[in-house]
Amino acid sequence: MRQLAIIPNPHAKITLFSWNGKYLIKLEKGSLEQTYKVSELDLTGEEDIHRLLDEEFVQAAVARFAAMSQDLQAAFDRHDL
C-alpha cells in the first residue's frame, strides 16, 4: 500500500492510498475510521478523488462517525463494559 496524500480537512483526517488497482480513501476521527475503496479505472486520476471529497460527502461521513460512536457506546452499555 502506498500513501499518496494527506488531504487537509478540519473535520477528519483524510488519507489517500493506492493499493491493488484501487484508491483507498481513509477518514479518521478519534478512534474511529471509515475506508472507501474506489477502482482506479473509475477515475481519471487523483484529482477526481479531491472532487469526490466535497463538503456534502465529508459532512455525511462526520455524521456517520457520530452514529458509529453512539453504536459503540450502546454496545458497551448493553454489556456493562
C-alpha positions in Angstrom: 0.0 0.0 0.0 1.3 3.4 -1.0 0.3 6.7 0.7 -0.5 9.3 -2.0 -1.7 12.2 0.0 -3.0 13.6 3.3 -5.9 15.8 2.4 -6.4 18.7 4.8 -9.8 18.8 6.4 -10.9 20.4 9.7 -13.5 17.7 10.5 -11.5 14.4 10.0 -8.0 13.2 9.0 -8.3 12.1 5.3 -5.5 10.0 3.8 -5.4 8.7 0.2 -3.7 5.4 -0.6 -3.2 3.4 -3.7 -3.3 -0.4 -3.4 -4.2 -3.3 -5.8 -5.6 -1.1 -8.5 -7.8 0.8 -6.1 -7.7 4.2 -4.4 -8.4 3.8 -0.6 -9.9 6.9 1.0 -9.4 6.7 4.7 -11.2 9.1 7.1 -10.3 9.1 10.8 -11.9 10.8 13.7 -10.7 9.9 17.1 -10.6 6.1 17.5 -13.0 5.6 14.6 -12.2 5.2 10.9 -14.0 4.8 7.6 -12.4 3.5 4.4 -13.8 3.7 0.9 -12.3 1.7 -1.9 -12.6 3.1 -5.5 -11.3 1.4 -8.5 -8.6 3.4 -10.3 -10.4 2.6 -13.5 -13.4 4.6 -12.4 -11.4 7.8 -12.1 -9.1 9.7 -14.4 -6.7 10.5 -11.7 -6.0 11.6 -8.1 -7.7 15.0 -8.9 -11.1 13.2 -9.1 -10.7 12.0 -5.5 -10.5 15.6 -4.4 -13.7 16.3 -6.3 -15.4 13.3 -4.6 -14.5 14.7 -1.2 -16.8 17.6 -1.4 -18.5 19.3 1.6 -21.6 17.1 1.3 -19.5 13.9 1.3 -17.4 14.9 4.3 -20.4 16.1 6.3 -22.2 12.7 5.7 -19.0 11.0 6.9 -18.8 13.1 10.0 -22.5 12.3 10.8 -21.6 8.6 10.3 -18.8 9.0 12.8 -21.3 10.3 15.3 -23.6 7.3 14.7 -20.7 4.9 14.9 -19.7 6.4 18.2 -23.2 6.0 19.5 -23.4 2.4 18.3 -20.2 1.5 20.1 -21.2 3.2 23.3 -24.6 1.5 23.2 -22.8 -1.9 22.9 -20.6 -1.1 25.9 -23.6 0.0 27.9 -25.6 -3.2 27.0 -22.8 -5.3 28.3 -21.8 -3.1 31.3 -18.3 -2.6 29.9 
